[in-house]
Amino acid sequence: MNRTDDLVVIGAGPYGLSIGAHAAAAGLAVRVLGRPMESWRDHMPGGMFLKSEPWASNLSDPAGRHTLADYCAGRGLVAEHGRPLPISAFSEYGLWFARHAVPEVEERTVTAVAPHGAGFRVTTDEGPPLLARTVALAVGVMPFRHYPRALRALPGEHCSHSSGHRDLGRFRGQDVVVVGGGQAAMETATLLAELGARPRLVARAGRLNWNTPAKPLSRSPLRRMRDPHSGLGTGWRNWVYAELPGAVRRLPAARRERIAATALGPAGAWWLRERFEERVPVLLGHRLLRAVPAGSRTRLALTTAGGEDVVLEAGHVIAATGFVPDLARLDLLDDGLRAGLRRVGTGGTPELTAGFESSHPGLFFAGLLTAPSFGPSMRFVHGAGFAAGRLVGGVRRRLGGRGPLPGSSRARSTGTGRGAGYPTSSVR
């Protein structure tokens, strides 16, 4: 009989790895499936920097022994407030965390998740299906890449998403239009210019927003009270989003949806501004109407706020237009299972309990899909600690509510996982 695990975590980015660390420490029989730090390693161009502060970018283990600062200190790297850290260093930190805080990650691609008895059957691209009592989907952002409607029919040689490039050097000497007005658009355009391409940024907004330089951590008590630091920036509103996701969840659904869609909107990092403005021409207040191939190039039809028509041609178009969470894009979920999930308000994301459990018992979610439930911190690495601890608590409550499934590892053993564990009965 196949082994049945307590928890299968699908995804090995910051959220999946953090959940794996908490689950193992709790003594659960857990498997983590996916390529560790895949989005960071494979879908971000070389030369990018982490936008969040290093102290707000930790993956989470219950004992807090595997922080980004700990990793950097042992390697001669600087992880300090107000100093951007290369994405490559953060990716390596994630791999280090996976080796030291998480059971061995299995680099298998999950192709299907379906109900199976009182649990789930998880099908992968190799080997027999896995059986699990509970499943946590921590699939990151890649399934939710968003393209403006006008670009969706373009073939791949004419248009790509900003997350589709590990090396932007292929565009050296080319005209490239970057569509978008946030950090991904501005940093992509800057890197293109620095690599010898000729980028131009096109944005619907009438102005670009820039974050201000980081305020010192050491400030007077009055200043800290008026404008507190948080993992999502300074200010009381950001502090609430960062530190009280559970409180955000208790708001009405319509308000949560609005917060998830509008809070912490597109803005460039302060340390990028000079590099960007020196090199990248910008068309602001321009809406994209149509895009068609013109031989080997792409022709874009735009309109200004005043109704003026503008036509551009480029060798390639990069859509730096973010990610839109929607259950409909999770093809790996069984159709009936997905269709039966309760949604937040009128949107396409799952309504979740305080323990990140969906309306289908035993199916949990983490990361971007949970932002309309718990707020904007779930769009950032900073939210991984809150999500991992609460989600594993939810898993343990679910497992405690019924006996072991036939053949489950819990029916055969009560041993704990790797790491400094705590009794499996201690959390309710």
N, C-alpha and C positions, 0 to 999 in steps of 0.2 A: 504494500500500500504506500502511495506517495506520502511523503512528509507534508504536514500542514503547518505553516508558520503562523505565529501570532499576528505578525504585521509584515506586509510587503510594501516598501516605499518605492515609488516609481519616480525617478528623477534624482540626480546626484549633484545638484547645485547647492548653493548656501542653505536653502530650506530643506532639501532632502537629506543632506549630510547632517544638519543640525537635528532633524527628527531622528535619524539613525543613531546619533550619539546619545540622545535622551532615552530612546527606546532600549538601547543596549544597557545603559546604566540602570534602567528600571528592571532589568532581568527578563525582558521580552525576547522571544525568538524572532529576530528581525532580519530581513534581507533588504538590501538597498540595490536597486537596479538602475543602471544608466552610466553614461560616461562622466566621470567626475569633472565638475566645473566646465561642462561642455560649452555653454554660451560664452563664457569668459575666454576660454582657450581657442575656440574655433570661429567665433562670430564677432570678434572685435578686432579692428586693425591694430597692428603694432604701432606703438607711439601714443596710444590713448592713456589717459590717467583716470584714476578713481575720483569721482566727484565728491563723494561723501568723505567726512573726516575719518581718519584711521580708527579712532576710538569708537566710532559709530558703525564700523564695518566688520565687527567680529562675527564669526560663526559661533554657534552656541553649543556648549556641553555643560551638563549640570554643575560640574565643579569649577567651571570658568578657568580651566588650566591651559586652554589652547587658543589664546587671543592672537590677533594680528600683531600686536606689540611684542608678544613672546616670540613669535616666529621671526620678526624682523630683528629683534635684539640678538638672536643667535647667528645672524648672517650679515651683520654689518650694515643693515638697511635702516633708514630713518623713517619712523612712523610717528610723526608729531603733528599736533594741531596746526592747521593753517599751511601745511606743506603737502601738495598733492603727491600721491603715490602711484607709480606705474601700474596699469592693469595687469601687466605680466607678473609683477610681484604679488598682487592679490590672488591671481590664478594659482601661483605656486603655493601660496599660503593655504588655499583651499585643498590642494593635493596633500600637503603636509597634515592638515586637519583630518583628512580622510584616512591617512595611514595611522594616525595616533589616537583618534577619538571615535572611530566608527568601525563596525565589523567590515570585513573585506567587501568592497563594492564590486558587484558583478557587472561587467560592461556588456550588458545584453539590452537589446532594443525591445520594448514591450509593444506588441501589436494588437492585443485585445485584453480587455478586462470584462468578465461576465459573472453574474451570480452563479453560485455553485453550492447547492444545499443551503446551509446557514452561513456560508462564507463566499469565497470568490475563486474563480479560476483565472490565472494570469498567464497568457500565452506570449512567448517571446520568439525572437527570430532564430533561436537555436535551442535544442533540447526539448524535453517534455514540458507540458504546462506545469505551472506552480500552483499550489493550493494555499490559500490564506484565509485566516479568520477575519482579518481586517486589511484594508488597503488604504494607503495615503498617496494621493496624487500630488506630487510636487514637481510638475512638469516644466516650470520656468515660464519664459515668455515666448519662446520660438514658435509654438503652435499658433500664436495670436498676432503674428506680423500683419500690420495694416498698410494697405496701399490706397491712395485716393482713387476714386472710381475711374477717373480719366486715364489712369495708368494701368489698370488691371488687364487690359487686352494686349498690352505690348509684349512681344516675345522677350525672353531672357537676355538676349544679346543687346537689347535696347534699353532695358530697365531692370533694376535690381533694388532690393531693400538694403538699407545701411547695415543690417545685421548679416548680410551675405558675404562680407569681405573680411578676410584675415589679412590680406595684403593689397593695399591700394596702389602699389607701384605699377600695376598693369595699366593704369590710366595716365601714365606719364606722357605728356605731350598732347593730351586730348582735351576737348571742351567737355565739361561735365556740369550738368545742372543738378544741384542738390535741392530737393523739395522738403521744406520743414523749417521750423523756427525754434527748436530746442537745442539742448546740449549735443545730442547725436548729430544733428544737422550741421551745427557750427563747428564742432570738432572734426567731423568728417571732411567738411569743406577746407578747413585749415590744413589738415594733413595732406589732402590732395594738392593744395597749393605748394606746400613745403616739399612734396615729392615731385614737383615739376609738371603737374596738370594745370589746367585753366578752369577752375571751378567758378560757378556763379550760384548764389543762394537765392531761391524764390520762396517767399512766404506770404500767406494770406494776411497775417497780422500787419498792422500799420507801423509797428515798432518791435525791436528785439528787446527782450528782457535779460538783464544781467544780474546775477547774484552779487551782493556786496562782499568785500573781503571778510574773512572769518574774524569774528570778535574774539579778543583774548579770553582764555578760560579763567584766568585770574582777574576778577573785577570786584568792585566794591559790593557789599551785600545789597545795597539799594539798587544798583544796576542789574545785579543778578535777579532781584525780585521783579523789576520792571520788565526785563527782557531775558528770560531764562534760556540757557542752552538746552538743546535736546538733540537726539539722534537725527532729527529732520531739519535742524536749523534753530535759530533763535526765535523767541516770541512765545506767548502763552498758547496761541492756537496750535502752533507746531508742537509744543510740548504735550498738549493733550493728545494730538494725533500719534505722537511717538510713544508716550508713556502710558496711555489709557485706551488702547484699542478695544478693550472689553466694554468701556463706557460708550464708545462710538457705536458698537454693535447694538446697543439698547435704544438707539435713535430710530425714528420712523424710517421705513425702507426708502421712501422717496428722498428724504434728506441724506441718507447714507449714499444713495446713488449719485446725488448731486455733489457731495463731498468727494467721492471717489473720482468723479469726472473732472472736477475743477480745482481741487486743492493742489498746491505745489505744482502749478502749471509749468509750461515750457520756459526754460531760462538757461542762459549760459553761465558757466563757472567764471568767477572773477579773474582767475589766472589765465583764462583763454582769450580774454577780450583784446588785448593788444596784438597778439599774434593774428587773430581773426581779422580785425579791422585794418591791419596793414596790408593784407593780401587778398581778401575775398570781396568782390563786388556783390551788391545785394539789390534785389528787386522786392520791395515791401508793398503790402496792400495789393498783391496780384493773385487772382484766383485762377486756378488751372481749369480750363474748359475741355480741351481735347489734347490727345497726344497720338501721333501716327508715325509709323516708320517712313523715312524719306531716303530710300536707298540704304546705305550703311549708317545713316544718321537718324535722329529723331526730331520731329517737328512738334513744338508745343504751342498751342493757342491759349493765350491768357487774356484776362480782362482786369482792368484797374477798378478801384472803388468808384471812379468817375465815369466808368463805362467805356474807357478807351481800350481798343483791341491791340494786343501786343503778340508778336510771333517770334519765337526763339527756335534755334536749331542747336543741337548738341550731339556729340559723339555717344553720350550715354546719359541716362537719367538715374539718379539714386534717390529713392524715397526714404527719407529719414523721418518717417511719419509715425513712429511708435508702434504700440501694440494695443489691441482691443480685446479684452477677455470675453470669451463666449464659449459656453459649453458645446455649441454646435460644431466648433472646430476640433473638438476632442474625438477624433475618429476612433481612437483605441477603446473608447467606452462602448459597451453593448448598447445598441439602439434603444431597446426597451428600458434599460436601466437609466440611460441619459434622459429619455423622454419623461420618465416618471419623477425626476428630481424637482423639488420645489425651488423656485427662483426668487431672487431678491427683487421685489417690486415688479416692474415691467421689463427688466433686463434679462440677460442671458447667463447670469452667474448664479451659483447655488446658494440657497439660504442655509446657514450653518448654525449649529449650536455653539455655546460658549467653548466647547471642546473641539471645534472645527469639524464636527460630524455633519454630514448631509442628511437629507430626509430618508435616504436608503441606509438602514442600519449597517454600521461597520465601514462605510465608505467616507473617507476623510479627504479634505483638500487643504492645500497650503500654497502661498505665493499669490501671484497676480489675480487669480480667480477669486480670491477672498477679500480683495480690497473693498468691494461694495458691502461686505459684511462687517469688516473690522477697520476700515479706513485706509488712508494712503500709506501708512507705514508698511503695509503688506506689499507695496511696490518696490521696497528697498531692502537691502541686506539687514538693516537695523531691525526689521520686523521678525527676523528668523528666530530670535531668542524667545519672544513672546509666543510665536506660533508653535515652536517645537515643544515647549513645556506644556502648553495648554492642550495641544493635539495628543501628545502621549498620555496625558492625564485622561483625555476623552477615550483613547483606545483602551486604557486599563479599566475604566468604568464599563465600557462595552464588553470586554472580555470577562469581567467579574459578574456580568449579568446572565451568563449561561455556562454550562459545563463545557469541557474540552470537546472538540470535534473528534471523531474517530481517527486515530493515527496522528493526532497533533503532537507536536513536540512537548506541549505543556501537559499532555496526558502521560507522557513518558518520563518527564524530568521537570524539576523545579529549580534547576540551576540558574545562576544569573549570567548576564552577558558580560562583555568586556567593560572595563572602566570601573570607577567607584560607584557601585550600585546602591540602591536603597530598597527596602522590602517592598514587594509588589503589592502589599495590602495597605501601604501607608497613605496612598492618595485616593480621595473619594470625590 
